[in-house]
């Protein structure tokens, strides 16, 4: 069993102490991991040339067991991309901002409400409180440049604006931008993005069923991360298994995958009962594949009044909430400049 806990020391001492005290790694592996992080710090977490995470780990002598237990799960959790395909520089950006600055930056935050309540509902409330309008069930069918303005065509009519931020998923954004000849390069960049899946298996057990911790990672299992929704959000007995990036789980039917997760919960935690129900959500294009030297579209398009927001746009981060928020802030700063 591998575990790592950072003490309450100033960064980066908390990380050094965590690596040196990690359970499940030999002393040699712990020293290799610590030396690797110190080397990254000396480099300023910048590479002269991007490469795959696997290549970077090999350069710094991170052996197979250390990679499998520590770096590979970290890479998949952060980039949702396997180490043989993932950008080392983007991973270093994440390590720089989460492990190298202040101790609190590496804290794990688990929301007690769903993401709809956490982000979009609050954002909509903010807009309305400041005199704006939020239109739902009003999908944009076309983006039409009109001189210096941008017109949006919807089923219920057209609206004209000085600036438009297209914050749709990349495939939807590409469909809206494709008719605009000036944005051919942007569309080509979006079309060139490969994608990685995320599978989530929900299992409803009796309310007394719970995991030893609200969140757990499993080693050499289909289930990569387990979440106890009872401990997190009061949904007692509801467990969620998250499987990130491509893998052999994609070859299984949804019922087969659920049965694999049920068996793992029984073997790992002694949960002998059968869940009342299960549901598998397979997001086959959940995130872009975060490859080295990836060309991602800029927030500012070739049309001055049209901008793009989303985690797939240009930035330091992979496909994450943080990356999406940063892109939105960048759009706002471009409009207000």
PyMOL commands that set and color helices and strands:
alter all, ss='L'
color gray80, all
select helices_A, chain A and resi 13-20+27-42+53-59+64-79+88-99+103-106+115-129+170-177+181-191+229-233+248-251+254-269+321-336
alter helices_A, ss='H'
color red, helices_A
select strands_A, chain A and resi 140-146+149-154+157-161+164-166+195-204+215-217+225-228+238-244+277-288+306-308
alter strands_A, ss='S'
color yellow, strands_A
deselect
rebuild
show_as cartoon
